[in-house]
Amino acid sequence: MKTFIRSLSVGLLAAFITFSANSVELNEVEIYEGSIKGVYSVTNLPLLPGTWKVDDIEKSGSINSGNFYVYVTMIPSDADDETRRYNDIIFYAILGSKSEETSYRKTFYGCEGGLYSLEGSIIQIDSRGSANFEEYCNTYQTEFDSFNFFYTDCSDVCVEVGINLDSNNYKNDRKSFEEITELLSQNVRKIVKSGNGSLDFLNGYRIN
């Protein structure tokens, strides 16, 4: 019996060490590329082509307890204060299973109203039951030269991905806008759920 308990303890310790080693905590020092897997041990996050850095991060609570939230803004690694506003930007929200932020987030759809109510916006909301849903939407703000893509998956935890593309750097006709929206939704979903997928397809739509 003691041997079994000792073996079980060793196994659990090894599992904990592996779990911790695979957990990525975003910080303002690292440079990131591709997709980021095992973020806070709850999700994977997509990145646009190139290298990226954390520009702003707000976090609260204990990751292990599930009572936590993290909000992150990322910009290209070579952007500075003078050039950052002329670049694409990525936003993330990771809301733990026991956070009040998660409970609140499950009470509304981010793709309803606001800038996503603009004419020509693309909106898709799939409910999987009470407070369990997936949504994505994209709008073209011509006055700001910006494609604004937004994706959310809410189940046990909520994960949000926001991507702002400078439309001056991309094909911005209606057909391209629709194709970019479809490919973003497919690949962001794959990355968040399994770590597969890539946003490198955007290189094919760049004009600058």
VOBA-1610 file (N, C-alpha, C; in pm, whole numbers, padded with zeros to 5 digits, always signed):
BEGIN
Met+00083-00120+00000Met+00000+00000+00000Met+00087+00126+00000Lys+00194+00123+00086Lys+00284+00239+00091Lys+00353+00260-00043Thr+00388+00148-00108Thr+00452+00157-00239Thr+00358+00221-00340Phe+00228+00183-00335Phe+00128+00239-00426Phe+00112+00388-00403Ile+00104+00430-00277Ile+00087+00571-00244Ile+00209+00650-00289Arg+00331+00591-00265Arg+00453+00659-00307Arg+00457+00675-00458Ser+00416+00568-00529Ser+00415+00573-00676Ser+00314+00675-00726Leu+00197+00679-00661Leu+00094+00774-00699Leu+00142+00916-00677Ser+00210+00940-00564Ser+00259+01074-00533Ser+00364+01118-00635Val+00452+01025-00669Val+00555+01056-00769Val+00491+01088-00903Gly+00388+01010-00938Gly+00318+01031-01065Gly+00249+01166-01068Leu+00183+01202-00959Leu+00114+01331-00954Leu+00213+01446-00958Leu+00328+01429-00890Leu+00430+01533-00891Leu+00485+01552-01031Ala+00509+01441-01101Ala+00560+01448-01237Ala+00459+01515-01329Ala+00331+01483-01308Ala+00226+01544-01390Ala+00219+01693-01364Phe+00235+01732-01237Phe+00230+01874-01202Phe+00347+01948-01264Ile+00467+01886-01257Ile+00585+01949-01314Ile+00569+01966-01464Thr+00515+01862-01531Thr+00492+01870-01675Thr+00391+01977-01708Phe+00282+01981-01630Phe+00176+02080-01650Phe+00232+02221-01636Ser+00313+02242-01531Ser+00369+02374-01507Ser+00467+02413-01616Ala+00546+02314-01661Ala+00647+02343-01762Ala+00584+02383-01894Asn+00465+02329-01922Asn+00398+02357-02048Asn+00312+02482-02042Ser+00303+02544-01925Ser+00220+02663-01908Ser+00302+02787-01944Val+00247+02869-02034Val+00316+02990-02077Val+00247+03111-02015Glu+00324+03194-01944Glu+00271+03318-01891Glu+00328+03433-01975Leu+00240+03509-02037Leu+00283+03619-02122Leu+00352+03727-02040Asn+00456+03786-02096Asn+00529+03890-02025Asn+00583+03992-02124Glu+00636+04103-02073Glu+00680+04213-02157Glu+00826+04202-02199Val+00889+04088-02170Val+01030+04068-02202Val+01046+03981-02327Glu+00962+03879-02339Glu+00977+03782-02447Glu+00933+03840-02583Ile+00988+03781-02689Ile+00944+03807-02826Ile+00874+03679-02873Tyr+00756+03691-02932Tyr+00673+03577-02969Tyr+00656+03569-03120Glu+00639+03445-03167Glu+00622+03423-03310Glu+00538+03298-03332Gly+00459+03296-03439Gly+00373+03180-03466Gly+00253+03182-03373Ser+00210+03066-03324Ser+00106+03061-03222Ser+00169+03032-03087Ile+00105+03079-02981Ile+00157+03059-02845Ile+00073+02950-02779Lys+00134+02837-02751Lys+00060+02721-02701Lys+00070+02709-02549Gly-00040+02663-02488Gly-00042+02640-02344Gly-00041+02766-02261Val-00106+02872-02311Val-00106+03000-02238Val-00188+02984-02110Tyr-00123+03006-01997Tyr-00184+02989-01865Tyr-00252+02853-01851Ser-00205+02756-01929Ser-00252+02617-01926Ser-00400+02602-01964Val-00458+02705-02028Val-00600+02695-02062Val-00630+02716-02209Thr-00535+02772-02285Thr-00568+02801-02425Thr-00441+02817-02507Asn-00460+02829-02638Asn-00354+02865-02732Asn-00394+02996-02798Leu-00297+03078-02833Leu-00328+03209-02889Leu-00260+03227-03025Pro-00333+03282-03122Pro-00276+03306-03254Pro-00198+03437-03259Leu-00097+03440-03345Leu-00025+03563-03374Leu-00027+03587-03523Leu-00027+03712-03562Leu-00011+03747-03702Leu+00132+03715-03746Pro+00158+03709-03877Pro+00294+03683-03923Pro+00393+03785-03866Gly+00517+03741-03845Gly+00619+03828-03789Gly+00645+03800-03642Thr+00717+03888-03578Thr+00748+03874-03436Thr+00674+03980-03356Trp+00635+03944-03234Trp+00545+04028-03155Trp+00593+04039-03011Lys+00551+04149-02947Lys+00583+04170-02807Lys+00459+04220-02733Val+00458+04200-02604Val+00350+04250-02519Val+00368+04400-02500Asp+00266+04476-02535Asp+00268+04621-02517Asp+00202+04661-02386Asp+00100+04585-02347Asp+00029+04615-02223Asp-00033+04486-02170Ile-00028+04466-02041Ile-00087+04347-01981Ile-00148+04381-01845Glu-00267+04328-01823Glu-00336+04344-01694Glu-00381+04206-01651Lys-00342+04166-01531Lys-00382+04034-01483Lys-00413+04040-01334Ser-00500+03949-01293Ser-00540+03946-01153Ser-00583+03805-01116Gly-00554+03766-00992Gly-00601+03638-00942Gly-00499+03527-00956Ser-00539+03410-00914Ser-00452+03293-00913Ser-00487+03201-01030Ile-00388+03172-01114Ile-00410+03084-01228Ile-00455+02946-01181Asn-00387+02890-01080Asn-00418+02755-01033Asn-00558+02743-00976Ser-00609+02851-00915Ser-00743+02846-00856Ser-00853+02859-00959Gly-00820+02911-01078Gly-00921+02936-01181Gly-00987+03072-01166Asn-00959+03139-01054Asn-01018+03271-01031Asn-00918+03377-01078Phe-00912+03397-01210Phe-00816+03491-01265Phe-00868+03549-01395Tyr-00808+03661-01434Tyr-00829+03714-01569Tyr-00700+03778-01617Val-00681+03777-01749Val-00563+03837-01810Val-00609+03911-01935Tyr-00570+04037-01949Tyr-00595+04116-02070Tyr-00460+04158-02127Val-00442+04136-02256Val-00311+04160-02318Val-00328+04234-02450Thr-00238+04329-02477Thr-00226+04394-02607Thr-00088+04363-02662Met-00081+04322-02788Met+00047+04291-02850Met+00066+04373-02977Ile+00191+04413-03000Ile+00227+04491-03119Ile+00353+04429-03181Pro+00383+04462-03308Pro+00506+04409-03369Pro+00628+04441-03283Ser+00724+04348-03280Ser+00838+04361-03189Ser+00926+04482-03220Asp+00919+04532-03344Asp+01003+04647-03379Asp+00930+04781-03368Ala+00804+04779-03322Ala+00728+04903-03309Ala+00771+04980-03185Asp+00772+05112-03195Asp+00801+05196-03079Asp+00685+05294-03059Asp+00701+05388-02967Asp+00592+05480-02935Asp+00550+05563-03056Glu+00643+05592-03145Glu+00611+05676-03260Glu+00542+05599-03372Thr+00571+05471-03382Thr+00519+05393-03496Thr+00409+05295-03460Arg+00384+05272-03332Arg+00292+05166-03291Arg+00151+05185-03348Arg+00106+05307-03364Arg-00030+05331-03411Arg-00047+05303-03560Tyr+00063+05286-03630Tyr+00057+05257-03773Tyr+00069+05107-03802Asn+00064+05027-03698Asn+00083+04882-03712Asn-00045+04805-03680Asp-00047+04680-03723Asp-00152+04590-03680Asp-00138+04567-03529Ile-00250+04535-03464Ile-00252+04516-03319Ile-00334+04391-03287Ile-00294+04320-03182Ile-00367+04201-03136Ile-00407+04222-02991Phe-00530+04184-02958Phe-00579+04191-02820Phe-00624+04052-02776Tyr-00599+04019-02650Tyr-00645+03893-02594Tyr-00713+03918-02460Ala-00810+03833-02429Ala-00864+03824-02294Ala-00874+03676-02260Ile-00819+03637-02146Ile-00827+03499-02098Ile-00890+03505-01960Leu-01008+03448-01948Leu-01087+03460-01825Leu-01105+03322-01763Gly-01056+03303-01642Gly-01056+03173-01576Gly-01195+03121-01542Ser-01203+02994-01514Ser-01333+02926-01495Ser-01409+02976-01373Lys-01339+03032-01274Lys-01405+03075-01151Lys-01402+03227-01132Ser-01373+03297-01239Ser-01364+03442-01230Ser-01499+03508-01249Glu-01523+03617-01175Glu-01645+03695-01195Glu-01645+03758-01334Glu-01526+03786-01388Glu-01517+03840-01524Glu-01576+03741-01624Thr-01553+03612-01601Thr-01607+03509-01690Thr-01759+03503-01681Ser-01810+03505-01560Ser-01955+03502-01541Ser-02022+03619-01610Tyr-01961+03736-01598Tyr-02017+03855-01662Tyr-02007+03843-01814Arg-01893+03796-01863Arg-01874+03787-02008Arg-01976+03695-02073Lys-02021+03596-02001Lys-02116+03501-02057Lys-02258+03556-02067Thr-02279+03680-02024Thr-02413+03739-02026Thr-02442+03819-02153Phe-02345+03830-02245Phe-02369+03910-02365Phe-02282+03859-02479Tyr-02320+03898-02602Tyr-02239+03870-02720Tyr-02166+03998-02762Gly-02035+03987-02776Gly-01957+04103-02815Gly-01981+04149-02957Cys-02035+04058-03040Cys-02058+04090-03182Cys-02191+04159-03206Glu-02267+04183-03101Glu-02393+04254-03116Glu-02374+04402-03080Gly-02412+04488-03172Gly-02406+04632-03145Gly-02266+04687-03163Gly-02247+04810-03120Gly-02118+04875-03130Gly-02072+04889-03274Leu-01942+04887-03294Leu-01889+04906-03429Leu-01925+04791-03522Tyr-01960+04673-03464Tyr-01995+04559-03549Tyr-02136+04570-03606Ser-02207+04675-03570Ser-02339+04699-03630Ser-02327+04783-03758Leu-02205+04821-03794Leu-02185+04898-03917Leu-02228+04818-04039Glu-02280+04886-04138Glu-02324+04820-04260Glu-02208+04743-04323Gly-02237+04621-04365Gly-02135+04538-04428Gly-02057+04450-04334Ser-02079+04463-04203Ser-02009+04378-04107Ser-02051+04232-04124Ile-01961+04143-04090Ile-01989+03999-04095Ile-01997+03948-03953Ile-02109+03884-03917Ile-02132+03839-03780Ile-02177+03694-03780Gln-02117+03614-03692Gln-02158+03474-03675Gln-02160+03443-03526Ile-02276+03403-03474Ile-02289+03368-03332Ile-02350+03229-03322Asp-02280+03139-03256Asp-02328+03001-03238Asp-02343+02972-03091Ser-02467+02953-03047Ser-02494+02919-02908Ser-02490+02768-02891Arg-02421+02722-02785Arg-02413+02578-02757Arg-02488+02544-02629Gly-02574+02635-02587Gly-02645+02618-02461Gly-02629+02741-02376Ser-02689+02740-02259Ser-02686+02857-02172Ser-02543+02896-02137Ala-02506+03021-02168Ala-02375+03078-02136Ala-02260+02999-02196Asn-02285+02932-02306Asn-02183+02852-02375Asn-02195+02884-02523Phe-02097+02953-02579Phe-02113+03000-02716Phe-01979+03030-02782Glu-01986+03042-02912Glu-01872+03089-02993Glu-01924+03197-03085Glu-01845+03301-03104Glu-01886+03409-03193Glu-01763+03467-03263Tyr-01787+03517-03383Tyr-01683+03595-03449Tyr-01750+03702-03533Cys-01679+03811-03555Cys-01732+03919-03637Cys-01617+04002-03691Asn-01643+04070-03801Asn-01542+04154-03862Asn-01611+04275-03926Thr-01552+04391-03911Thr-01606+04510-03973Thr-01492+04591-04035Tyr-01526+04667-04137Tyr-01427+04750-04205Tyr-01458+04895-04173Gln-01376+04956-04088Gln-01393+05096-04053Gln-01313+05181-04152Thr-01381+05223-04257Thr-01310+05295-04364Thr-01251+05427-04315Glu-01319+05494-04220Glu-01268+05622-04172Glu-01140+05607-04092Phe-01116+05487-04040Phe-00994+05460-03964Phe-00900+05365-04037Asp-00935+05330-04162Asp-00852+05239-04241Asp-00820+05111-04163Ser-00925+05048-04110Ser-00902+04936-04020Ser-01002+04822-04041Phe-00949+04699-04051Phe-01030+04578-04039Phe-01028+04540-03892Asn-01145+04523-03831Asn-01154+04487-03690Asn-01218+04350-03676Phe-01136+04249-03645Phe-01184+04112-03630Phe-01190+04078-03482Phe-01297+04005-03443Phe-01318+03971-03303Phe-01368+03827-03293Tyr-01307+03749-03205Tyr-01346+03608-03185Tyr-01355+03580-03036Thr-01458+03506-02997Thr-01474+03464-02858Thr-01519+03320-02851Asp-01459+03245-02760Asp-01508+03111-02726Asp-01531+03108-02576Cys-01656+03087-02535Cys-01691+03080-02394Cys-01750+02943-02363Ser-01683+02869-02277Ser-01737+02744-02225Ser-01702+02740-02077Asp-01606+02657-02037Asp-01560+02660-01898Asp-01487+02791-01871Val-01401+02829-01964Val-01333+02958-01959Val-01377+03040-02079Cys-01343+03166-02082Cys-01369+03251-02199Cys-01236+03300-02254Val-01222+03288-02384Val-01103+03336-02453Val-01146+03430-02564Glu-01092+03551-02565Glu-01122+03648-02670Glu-00994+03680-02748Val-01012+03693-02879Val-00902+03735-02966Val-00952+03851-03051Gly-00886+03965-03042Gly-00920+04080-03126Gly-00801+04114-03215Ile-00827+04134-03344Ile-00721+04165-03438Ile-00760+04289-03517Asn-00676+04391-03512Asn-00696+04512-03593Asn-00591+04516-03701Leu-00635+04513-03827Leu-00543+04519-03941Leu-00553+04656-04007Asp-00440+04716-04038Asp-00437+04841-04113Asp-00473+04810-04257Ser-00592+04849-04300Ser-00642+04810-04432Ser-00560+04868-04546Asn-00477+04970-04519Asn-00389+05025-04622Asn-00284+04923-04666Asn-00258+04824-04581Asn-00154+04726-04609Asn-00208+04596-04668Tyr-00341+04589-04687Tyr-00404+04466-04734Tyr-00499+04496-04851Lys-00525+04393-04930Lys-00630+04405-05029Lys-00759+04434-04954Asn-00827+04542-04988Asn-00943+04582-04906Asn-01073+04593-04986Asp-01079+04521-05099Asp-01207+04512-05170Asp-01298+04416-05093Arg-01427+04418-05127Arg-01525+04339-05053Arg-01492+04189-05056Lys-01453+04138-05171Lys-01422+03995-05184Lys-01307+03957-05091Ser-01204+04039-05089Ser-01090+04010-05002Ser-01129+04019-04855Phe-01211+04118-04821Phe-01259+04134-04683Phe-01333+04007-04637Glu-01419+03955-04723Glu-01494+03834-04689Glu-01403+03713-04677Glu-01306+03703-04767Glu-01213+03590-04761Glu-01127+03596-04635Ile-01076+03715-04604Ile-00995+03731-04484Ile-01075+03695-04359Thr-01201+03739-04354Thr-01287+03708-04239Thr-01303+03558-04223Glu-01333+03488-04331Glu-01354+03344-04326Glu-01227+03271-04283Leu-01115+03309-04341Leu-00989+03243-04307Leu-00943+03275-04166Leu-00966+03398-04121Leu-00935+03432-03982Leu-01018+03349-03886Ser-01148+03341-03911Ser-01234+03265-03819Ser-01195+03118-03815Gln-01165+03060-03930Gln-01125+02918-03934Gln-00996+02895-03856Asn-00896+02977-03882Asn-00765+02952-03824Asn-00755+02995-03679Val-00819+03105-03642Val-00820+03144-03501Val-00888+03036-03418Arg-00999+02983-03468Arg-01069+02875-03399Arg-00978+02753-03381Lys-00911+02712-03488Lys-00822+02596-03480Lys-00711+02617-03378Ile-00651+02735-03381Ile-00540+02762-03290Ile-00586+02764-03145Val-00694+02835-03117Val-00744+02843-02979Val-00779+02705-02925Lys-00841+02623-03006Lys-00890+02494-02958Lys-00784+02384-02958Ser-00693+02384-03056Ser-00600+02271-03066Ser-00455+02311-03087Gly-00429+02437-03114Gly-00293+02478-03144Gly-00256+02466-03290Asn-00343+02402-03369Asn-00319+02392-03512Asn-00367+02520-03581Gly-00340+02531-03710Gly-00382+02650-03782Gly-00271+02754-03785Ser-00285+02852-03873Ser-00184+02956-03889Ser-00248+03079-03952Leu-00195+03195-03918Leu-00242+03319-03979Leu-00147+03368-04089Asp-00055+03280-04131Asp+00040+03318-04237Asp-00028+03344-04371Phe-00153+03296-04387Phe-00226+03321-04511Phe-00239+03471-04539Leu-00233+03553-04433Leu-00248+03698-04451Leu-00137+03757-04538Asn-00022+03690-04544Asn+00085+03739-04632Asn+00039+03746-04777Gly-00053+03659-04815Gly-00103+03658-04951Gly-00198+03774-04982Tyr-00243+03845-04879Tyr-00333+03959-04899Tyr-00263+04092-04876Arg-00137+04088-04838Arg-00064+04212-04813Arg-00028+04280-04945Ile-00036+04412-04944Ile+00003+04489-05063Ile+00120+04582-05031Asn+00154+04595-04901Asn+00268+04677-04858Asn+00357+04596-04764
//
